[in-house]
Amino acid sequence: MSHSEPEGLRIRKRHATNARIAASAARLASRQGLAATTVDQIAEDAQVGRSTFFRYFDGKENAVAEGVTGPWLTMITDALARQPADLGALDAVIAAFGELADILPPDRAQLSDLARLTRTSTTLKAWTLQTYQRYETAIADLIAPRVPGLAEHDPRPRLLAAYVMASVRISLDDWMQHGGSLPDRIRAALTALSVGPE
């Protein structure tokens, strides 16, 4: 057995434990509110000890925020990676988010509750902002090969990724306030941008 196999297994187990704790935190906080959710409850639900919880997260707010926002990063990047190579950067993003519309939680009230949850504390807001930045970096890396005439240190992939996440954030805010179709709001925001020569 090579030395890389045990290390790889340990890394996968750490990722799985992190995801399990975060999912438990988001589920409990969504069900009973952030204030009523405790670290002990999260640890019990995730089937880990309290000390294990604190090896992964500084507090319940960080765990909740990761549980709410983390899974979307994988879904967004996977959907973007699946887009045909001949699509330009913006078209690929629009198509990817169109796919995501089909897998939004069927219980829209749950999605709204989770979105509100990330706005209930300074810690959650800060963590969500960090997550949006992670999204931007991941999206920029995936769309960079689709940007024509890409030069070294070209800001366009990161700028487009930042626009994408701003569109999602604004669309989510509008949807929470006014209702309607969240996918339609995101699609309209994304297609409002024109990228390319005049």
C-alpha distance (Angstrom), angle and dihedral (degrees) to the residues before:
residue distance angle dihedral
M1 . . .
S2 3.81 . .
H3 3.77 123.0 .
S4 3.82 89.9 -119.9
E5 3.81 94.0 62.5
P6 3.82 97.7 63.3
E7 3.80 90.9 43.4
G8 3.80 90.7 50.0
L9 3.79 90.5 49.2
R10 3.81 91.1 50.4
I11 3.79 90.8 51.1
R12 3.80 91.8 50.2
K13 3.80 90.8 49.1
R14 3.81 90.9 50.4
H15 3.80 91.2 50.5
A16 3.81 90.8 48.0
T17 3.81 92.4 49.3
N18 3.80 91.5 47.1
A19 3.80 91.3 50.7
R20 3.81 92.6 46.5
I21 3.81 93.4 51.6
A22 3.81 91.8 46.1
A23 3.80 92.6 48.4
S24 3.80 91.4 50.3
A25 3.79 91.0 48.8
A26 3.80 93.7 51.0
R27 3.80 93.0 44.8
L28 3.80 94.4 50.2
A29 3.80 94.6 43.2
S30 3.79 91.3 48.8
R31 3.81 90.7 50.2
Q32 3.80 101.2 43.4
G33 3.79 106.4 12.8
L34 3.79 131.3 -99.4
A35 3.81 95.8 -90.3
A36 3.80 93.0 53.7
T37 3.79 94.0 46.8
T38 3.79 116.3 92.5
V39 3.77 133.9 -165.8
D40 3.80 89.5 -118.0
Q41 3.81 91.0 55.4
I42 3.79 91.4 49.0
A43 3.80 92.5 48.2
E44 3.80 91.9 48.8
D45 3.80 92.6 48.1
A46 3.82 90.7 48.4
Q47 3.81 90.6 45.4
V48 3.80 94.8 -123.5
G49 3.77 133.1 117.2
R50 3.78 123.3 -101.3
S51 3.81 90.9 -110.5
T52 3.81 90.0 53.1
F53 3.80 89.8 52.6
F54 3.80 90.6 56.3
R55 3.80 91.8 49.3
Y56 3.78 87.0 64.9
F57 3.80 105.7 31.2
D58 3.79 136.5 27.8
G59 3.78 92.4 -141.4
K60 3.78 146.1 -21.3
E61 3.81 93.2 -82.7
N62 3.80 92.5 60.5
A63 3.80 91.3 46.9
V64 3.81 92.1 49.4
A65 3.80 93.0 47.7
E66 3.79 92.0 49.3
G67 3.79 90.5 48.0
V68 3.79 92.3 50.8
T69 3.80 99.6 43.4
G70 3.80 107.0 21.6
P71 3.82 100.7 75.8
W72 3.79 91.5 54.2
L73 3.81 91.0 63.1
T74 3.79 91.3 62.5
M75 3.80 92.9 44.9
I76 3.81 93.1 48.9
T77 3.79 95.7 46.9
D78 3.82 93.1 43.7
A79 3.80 91.3 50.9
L80 3.79 91.7 47.7
A81 3.80 92.8 48.3
R82 3.82 89.9 53.9
Q83 3.82 94.5 59.0
P84 3.83 117.9 110.1
A85 3.79 114.2 -92.0
D86 3.81 92.7 -124.0
L87 3.81 93.2 64.5
G88 3.79 116.6 100.6
A89 3.79 120.7 -122.5
L90 3.81 98.1 -93.0
D91 3.80 94.7 39.9
A92 3.80 89.9 51.3
V93 3.80 90.7 51.3
I94 3.82 92.4 48.7
A95 3.81 91.2 48.6
A96 3.81 91.7 47.6
F97 3.79 93.1 52.0
G98 3.79 88.7 45.9
E99 3.82 87.6 59.8
L100 3.79 90.8 48.8
A101 3.80 90.2 57.1
D102 3.79 87.6 69.9
I103 3.81 93.3 56.7
L104 3.79 101.1 43.9
P105 3.79 110.7 127.1
P106 3.82 109.5 -82.7
D107 3.81 88.2 -135.3
R108 3.79 100.5 71.8
A109 3.81 89.9 -178.1
Q110 3.81 87.9 63.9
L111 3.81 91.5 52.1
S112 3.79 90.4 49.1
D113 3.81 91.3 48.8
L114 3.78 91.2 51.1
A115 3.79 91.6 48.4
R116 3.79 91.2 51.0
L117 3.77 89.7 47.4
T118 3.80 91.7 62.2
R119 3.80 88.9 56.3
T120 3.80 97.6 52.7
S121 3.79 101.2 85.5
T122 3.78 140.2 27.1
T123 3.80 90.5 -119.0
L124 3.79 93.1 53.2
K125 3.79 92.1 46.9
A126 3.81 91.6 50.3
W127 3.80 92.3 47.4
T128 3.80 91.3 48.1
L129 3.80 90.0 51.8
Q130 3.80 89.7 52.1
T131 3.79 88.9 49.7
Y132 3.79 92.0 51.8
Q133 3.80 87.6 53.2
R134 3.80 89.6 51.9
Y135 3.80 88.1 51.8
E136 3.79 91.0 49.9
T137 3.79 92.9 51.9
A138 3.80 93.2 47.1
I139 3.82 93.1 46.8
A140 3.80 92.2 46.2
D141 3.80 91.3 53.0
L142 3.80 91.6 50.9
I143 3.79 97.7 46.1
A144 3.81 97.3 41.0
P145 3.85 93.1 88.9
R146 3.80 88.4 53.4
V147 3.82 94.5 56.7
P148 3.83 111.0 97.6
G149 3.80 117.8 -124.2
L150 3.77 93.1 8.1
A151 3.81 111.3 -171.2
E152 3.78 130.4 -166.1
H153 3.81 111.1 -76.7
D154 3.82 89.0 9.5
P155 3.82 106.9 171.0
R156 3.81 95.9 -155.6
P157 3.83 99.1 91.0
R158 3.80 92.2 50.2
L159 3.81 92.1 42.9
L160 3.80 91.6 51.1
A161 3.82 91.2 46.3
A162 3.81 90.2 50.9
Y163 3.81 89.4 50.4
V164 3.80 90.3 50.3
M165 3.80 93.0 53.3
A166 3.81 91.6 44.0
S167 3.81 88.1 52.7
V168 3.80 91.0 51.5
R169 3.80 93.1 47.2
I170 3.81 94.4 47.7
S171 3.81 92.2 43.8
L172 3.80 90.5 51.0
D173 3.81 91.4 49.9
D174 3.81 91.6 49.2
W175 3.80 91.9 46.3
M176 3.80 92.4 50.7
Q177 3.81 90.4 50.9
H178 3.80 101.6 38.3
G179 3.81 106.7 18.1
G180 3.79 122.4 -146.5
S181 3.79 123.5 119.2
L182 3.80 116.3 -24.1
P183 3.84 93.5 -162.1
D184 3.82 90.2 51.3
R185 3.80 91.0 50.1
I186 3.81 92.0 50.2
R187 3.81 91.9 45.7
A188 3.82 91.7 50.6
A189 3.80 91.8 48.9
L190 3.80 92.9 49.2
T191 3.79 95.2 46.6
A192 3.82 91.1 50.2
L193 3.80 88.0 75.7
S194 3.78 121.0 81.0
V195 3.79 118.2 -157.4
G196 3.76 122.3 -170.6
P197 3.81 142.0 43.8
E198 3.77 119.0 -26.3
